């Protein structure tokens, strides 16, 4: 017998699908909401913010890895995904240099300083959005639609005003570049589901928990219009399908993913109903990202035979 046993570290089960393939699929899935956002905010030149933010993210990764003498990994498309997601979470009127600063923060501080792809402890795009929101609150909460400034539908909903849920679903409202059209978001989400990149466990648990929470504590009971307005408003759909499902910052266990989704729904509902801001998705996802190690620890399956009689 000439064959030798080869011992190697985990993972022992491998797949032909690479990280670059997955990231490319995510980019393709984000195209509908990106194209709609650019068209929707064409008067604010949203396309320029999308282009610069994405390009700076890729360039930041290249320059950092070059200076640190590390392998160049921009080919895996993860930096492009981070830059694009950040752009979709920004108001279209944000100064270009702020978007570029956010990309540098996302790639260098949140991703590369912690070891690169697979090592970051929270979603880089959302971390950068929160960084910009804290640093430049005025510009990050300044929204325009068709040349007219005003509050977002979610902000109106919070103070008890009537909102047009049809416009919110179609995307003809104020908001960030990529959050307004639920239809465009769902087209991309269906592609990811069909290709097996994500499943319903995290986004499904997230949205169901959120609906239950606002039904119990929102003061409107199970009001379909109120619930629909909350689901179509803000970044909950974009966050649930494209950021909460991030492989690196979400649990790997099936039970853990359900617990993670419940945490997301509870936190989002808590922030929206009782917080000072009308939104809460970014903070909910980031806090839940920080809870992932604990969630995985308590939901990790017990190895076969462990704990049995001696």
Secondary structure, 3 states (H helix, E strand, C coil): CCCCCCCCCCCCCCCCCCHHHHHHHHHHHHHHHHHHHHHHCHHHCHHHHHHHHHHHHHHHHHHHHHHCCCCCCHHHCHHHHHHHHHHHCCECCCCHHHHHHHHHHHHHHHHHHHCCCCCCCCCHHHHHHHHHHHHCHHHHCCCEECCEECCCHHHHHHCCCCCCHHHHHHCCCCCECCCCCHHHHHHHHHHHHHCCCCCHHHHHHHHHHHHHHHHHHCCCCCCHHHHHHHHHCCCHHHHHHHHCCCCCCCCCCHHHHHHHHHHHHHHHHHHHHHCCCCCCHHHHHHHHHHHHHHHHHHHCCCCCCCCCCC
